[in-house]
Amino acid sequence: MADEKKSNNFKYSPWWIYIGLIAIFFALNYFGGSNFQDAAKITSSKFNEYLEKGQIEKVVVYNKTEGEAYLTKAALKDKAHVKVAKDMLGNPSKGPHYSFDIGNDEVFQNKIEKAKLEGKLKDYDFKPKSNWTELLISLLPIIVIIGLWILIMRRMSGGGAGGAGGQIFNIGKSRAKLFDEKTDVKITFKDVAGLEGAKEEVQEIVEFLKNPEKYTSLGGKIPKGALLVGPPGTGKTLLAKAVAGEAKVPFFSLSGSDFVEMFVGVGASRVRDLFKQAKDKSPSIIFIDEIDAVGRARGKNNFSGSNDERENTLNQLLTEMDGFGTNTHVIVLAATNRADVLDKALMRAGRFDRQIYVDLPDIRERKEIFEVHLKPLKKVDDLDIDFLAKQTPGFSGADIANVCNEAALIAARNNKTAVDKQDFLDAVDRIVGGLEKKNKIVTTDEKRAIAVHEAGHATVSWMLEHAAPLVKVTIVPRGQSLGAAWYLPEERLIVRPEQMLDEMCAAMGGRAAEKVMFNKISTGALSDLEKVTKQARAMVTIYGLNDKLGNITYYDSSGQSEYNFSKPYSEETAQTIDKEISNLIETEYQRAIKILEDNKDKLEQLANILIEKEVIFKDDLETIFGKRPFNIPAEETDIV
């Protein structure tokens, strides 16, 4: 097993080619007779002198023009030959020891034949000489060019590994990851908390693959596709992972961007290859994450005027999902948070038969998600999970996972042995507001202005029936904000105009407090103004809650209006909209000023406490203002 593992980890490198070439070069030099040392060049007269003395043992003639002489063992001991007696490694040289040029080959041949007969020469030979070194040098540029070409092709095809997509010739192959019985996917539906409706829909698809007779016996057909739609972080990809873990059939997973490539026709080719692989292993499931990368509506944003590669990919996907050659045993799951921009042909029945909306979790589902993410944490025994669920309205599953992780990090930073309630509250503050900046330099005047601003928010929200209940107010800089008021908004399914107006009035409380206390305003209300302007514009142009414009909306749920340059209303209506938005905001601003003028002494008292403590809670407001004379706030209701 160890050897097998080692062989699997072997990685090919182009450097092996270069090392091999160098090794071949040295081998040719060594076995070609050079023995790591070139023969010393001598003249013909010197050769004749050594030959007459009987110091030459062997002569080899190459191409009748060049000769090499091997000395006898006795001659090697002579001081005259000390330079050629040893090779470059210090070992006795085996030769050739000398090389020389031959003038007349017939005269030379007669001379060495005579020397052999006289016993002065032991052996001689005539050979054709092939210079391997010169041949290799001449071929070296061609080898280098071929090596560079291979390297460039590997880079263009997206990297080293073989198989689909690994080489330039496989660039049109699908890049989907296959999960089957050989791959251990540990996530199941038990790991997906909340999402009851979505789980039921997806579980039915898994059940159909496991037990098709249950449905086909009644004449039912397997759905061809299911589209998971919802905000980011709600668990769409996690649900798909659970399907991969539960289905026990081949599961192909990839992203929409995996189809997109710089080469023309590659996207469509990858779609064909993906569905071919899925059909070969049917019944099977294909999961395409972020399908809006290829599924965007055609013809809406193609300003280039050229052939759109993404549209070709989408056309091929449409054909594969429901065309003449469609195989009914391949189910396509897809996920997106931009369903409004998808092409209508992709959304029709017969392609994506089911659209499963994965919404943000409610208070009960948040409790279940907390229970899943709290399992690996060392927490205190009396941790109130219901309280944590109430403190995180509007949080997605990913946000809750982040809260649990941040709480564990905060507890570790404070050298605690277990994660407690305060760590989770600090984690929520950290995620929503950002990191505390206690070392930020704030002057006394600025600190008082920030305290008055935040006290204004707290006072107005306390006095209004439909404003969100206050949790705490702080003037410690956090993230980009200099101060913050934390609320616990009520989770409503429908919102009435008076509720929206109260929230706008509470948001304007900060600027109104500055006006009441200092008779001056500052830039500190930027985020408040942004929030209020969005709210007022939504009331006028989206929800039809304005008397002057009446029951009319300019909202486009299909999302196609974002590609249009013209407004869906006239210039006169645009002026009316602007005027009504301004009137709404100004009315709530004056209302906030009136509330604060009536409670100016309490506002000042609250600001002073805030300057002293830097953080105040709901109990401090009850001490100053008394109990709120309205209905029971949302944080005190029980989970049903």
PyMOL commands that set and color helices and strands:
alter all, ss='L'
color gray80, all
select helices_A, chain A and resi 2-8+15-34+44-52+73-76+79-81+105-117+132-156+168-170+189-191+196-210+213-216+236-247+256-259+266-280+292-295+309-321+339-341+344-347+363-374+385-390+397-413+421-433+444-463+497-507+509-518+523-541+560-563+571-598+600-613+618-625+634-636
alter helices_A, ss='H'
color red, helices_A
select strands_A, chain A and resi 40-41+56-62+66-71+98-101+123-127+177-179+225-229+251-255+284-289+330-336+354-357+470-474+484-487+615-617
alter strands_A, ss='S'
color yellow, strands_A
deselect
rebuild
show_as cartoon
